Amino acid sequence: MTALENDAARFWSGCEHGRFLLQQCADHGHLQFPPGPVCRTCGSAIAQWVESDREGTVEAFSLVCRAPTPQFEPHLPYMVAIVRLTEGPIFETWLKLDGRTPEIAQVAVGQRVRVEFQAINGKTAPVAVLR
């Protein structure tokens, strides 16, 4: 297994246990997501993994009405969002409200979210839930 595959496996294992993990730079403490072999800010080694507090805000969002692959057709329509975690890193994920896809009018840039976990196509994945 390559270092990148090992990092990805560690992240997904965290999700299975209800933990959203970020990598932390050994030299400067930068936090990053997605995982990688070195710090993307300064190139230093990754010192450790830290658990996110799973809080953040919506940076951008879009309603998806056409599935990119057949596996996503049963989920249509669904909303994706770019979320900035309180720790700083951003990630793209599904956006939910009360267990369903929100209406466009119910979402705004800057709105608070909590990262929860949901089984999607057989994998436990992080999902942003509007607050």
Long-range contacts (C-beta under 8 A, 24 or more apart in sequence): 3-37, 4-35, 4-36, 4-37, 7-35, 7-36, 7-37, 8-34, 8-35, 10-35, 10-49, 11-35, 12-123, 12-124, 14-49, 14-51, 15-117, 15-123, 15-124, 15-125, 15-126, 16-124, 18-117, 19-51, 20-51, 20-52, 20-54, 20-85, 20-115, 20-126, 21-49, 21-50, 21-51, 21-52, 22-49, 22-50, 22-51, 22-52, 22-85, 22-87, 22-89, 23-48, 23-49, 23-50, 24-48, 24-49, 24-50, 31-87, 31-88, 31-89, 32-89, 33-85, 33-89, 33-90, 33-91, 34-91, 52-85, 52-86, 52-87, 52-115, 53-85, 53-86, 53-87, 54-85, 54-114, 54-115, 54-116, 55-85, 55-86, 55-112, 55-113, 55-114, 55-115, 56-83, 56-84, 56-85, 56-86, 56-112, 56-113, 56-115, 56-128, 57-83, 57-84, 57-110, 57-111, 57-112, 57-113, 58-82, 58-83, 58-95, 58-107, 58-108, 58-109, 58-110, 58-111, 58-113, 58-128, 58-130, 59-83, 59-84, 59-90, 59-109, 60-109, 61-95, 61-107, 61-109, 63-101, 63-104, 71-121, 72-121, 75-120, 77-101, 79-107, 81-107, 81-113, 81-128, 83-113, 83-115, 83-128, 85-115, 91-126, 93-125, 93-126, 93-127, 93-128, 94-118, 94-120, 94-125, 94-127, 94-128, 95-127, 95-128, 95-129, 95-130, 96-127, 96-128, 96-129, 96-130, 97-129, 97-130, 102-130, 106-130
